[in-house]
Amino acid sequence: MDRTAVAPAALSPAGRRGLYVETEPFASGWMATGGPHEIYYEECGALGGKPAVVLHGGPGGAINPTMRRFFDPARWRVALFDQRGCGKSRPNASLEDNDTWRLVEDIERLRRRLGVERWTVFGGSWGSTLALAYAISHPERVAGLVLRGVFLLTRRELTWFYQDGASMIFPDAWERFRAPIPQAERGDLIGAYHRRLTDPDRRVQARAAAAWSQWEGDTISLRGPQGRPAKFDEVDFAVAFARIECHFFVNHGFFDKDGWLLENVGAIRHIPGWIVQGRFDVVTPMQSAWALKAAWPEARLDVVWDAGHASTEPGIVDGLVRATDAALEV
């Protein structure tokens, strides 16, 4: 791709960087895993560019075209994929053979399929969790880490968002979240939702999925309630998101012990890293990014004073675009 033909990321009146121009994939397909899952993936940008892989959030989310736009399309070769059970990957909403370590294997499988030796790993929220797990497991394959809304998937973080913490900031949204669960089961809301999201009755799953996803939509942005993302209005997408996310959380991320990521961060301290964190992130509070920075002092931490959790908030966009530009130079 001719670099001169690609417009740079926009600059806002406040001097903040904006997203790069919209791009379309130059390749896409499904990757077999040797089991029941087929993984949808796509590549965009420049075939000869610096390799990167994007890890979407959730667990249970999916890739979308905006994720391509955090990268200069003339200089990056960006791979994106829908994790097991998510998006266009098949079968939809499946919990079978679906855990953190199988997702780490899928990232490696995709790297080999694309003929990439080392790549920059980009992930936000749950994507930051998976990025750290992958980098700790395969540090020799990681050229850099760009993380947003750090989530270490500890019991403390899960309790904060799904039991007692964020509820004090959003009591109105919290009432809507608790409403489908009887009083007797509210001492363990993740467990209560898990029972409903794995119920054989699809209608029970759909009702629980709607409430689960609405809670995140109500709390994700400093700019106010965003409602549910558009795809949550599609029942299949909403059920996949909620089922898979709750499946991972009820199993504490499938880590051997609480705090596993932070304990093992020494394996990645030599890797260049950028952390972009909203000061008022309620979904994944700043404490986790702060703790990660303390354990990994070589990483750059950019605290965005006027942002919450959403990747599309202007300050978060600015931080991520600047980070991917900087990652080109290492």
Secondary structure, DSSP 8 states (H G I E B T S, - for coil): --GGGS----B-TTS-B--------SEEEEEE-SSS-EEEEEEEE-TTSEEEEEE-STTT----GGGGGGS-TTTEEEEEE--TTSTTSBSTT--TT-SHHHHHHHHHHHHHHHT-SSEEEEEETHHHHHHHHHHHH-GGGEEEEEEES-----HHHHHHHHTSSGGGT-HHHHHHHHTTS-GGGTT-HHHHHHHHHT-S-HHHHHHHHHHHHHHHHHHS-TT----S-GGGGSHHHHHHHHHHHHHHHHTGGG-SSTTHHHHTGGGGTTS-EEEEEETT-SSS-HHHHHHHHHH-TTSEEEEETT--S-TTSHHHHHHHHHHHHHHTT-
